[in-house]
Amino acid sequence: MQKIRKAVIPAAGLGTRVLPASKACPKEMLNIVDKPAIQYIVEEAVAVGITDILIITNRGKSVIEDHFDHSYELETHLRCTGKGSLANEVAAIADMANIHYIRQKETLGLGHAVLCAKTFVGDEPFAVLYGDDVIVGDDPAIGQLCRAYEQYRTGVVGIRKVSDSLVHRYSSLKVQPLDGSVYRVLDMVEKPEKSQKFSNYSILGRCILTPEIFRILEHTLPGVGGELQLTDAMRALAQNGQMVGVDFTGDRYDMGDKLGILKANVEIALHHPKIGADFRRYLIDLVKNIQE
């Protein structure tokens, strides 16, 4: 059985929802406590045995490449000043996986971004981890999808129920219970109008795809917003009986949303081994003052 060993992280979006912060700093590099968002995503992939990762960037995002490279001057300085453990921590970022990069020269949609990965993927199944979705949990979300792929040998999407007020921002899926948290996905629509909604289940941040998706994408017409939508291509798989969805566990944070960024920092800081206890006390005092 072929294991998932490659992952694609689309990170070429403009980040318009978090301007002006994303004007000079890619949203994928916005910090959650002491690590940029994209590092959490890479760590999630590495945790389930993925060894090769393609990050799709565009103009102005070379800082992502710098982050996952060695900084010999910094590492040397840390070691010379007696901060060897911190130097090791910084150096380890560059050695987590074989990380590759390609530029999406025009922002033509998520489907186009994934199509840019065709040569990298080859003839293997692969994971897609959206660059603005950080998911934190004891059981990595992409690992839950990998297990479903190994069982059903079809495309797999990570799904969650979202509110009526949010479903139009994501997608809507027609699903049928299959086994526990796994559902058969029968149909889907991207950013649906109210009359188009199948259910409140949406695709959120993670999927496993087979190379067949590239052939479908190459024949898919632009959809919502005039962009090549990955959902439109995955719909063909669903309608052909080749898609399941996993209602994954873990806390999801939308790093393309200002409130999502704040929630990520607060909730992850509360569990941080170095500052968690102090931060909790600070929040308790802060809430007391707000109530007063």
ABEGO torsion letter per residue (X at the ends): XBBBABBBBBAABAGAAAOAAAAABBAAABBBGABBAAAAAAAAAAAAGBABBBBBBBBGAAAAAAAABBBAAAAAAAAAAGBAAAAAAAAAAAAABBBBBBBBABBAEAAAAAAAAAAAAEABBBBBBBAABBBBBABBAAAAAAAAAAAAGBBBBBBBBBBAAAAAABBBBBBBBABEABBBBABBBBGBBAAABABABBBBGBBBBBAAAAAAAAABBBBBGGBBBAAAAAAAAAAAGABBBBBBBEBBBBAABAAAAAAAAAAAAAABAAAAAAAAAAAAAAAAAAAX
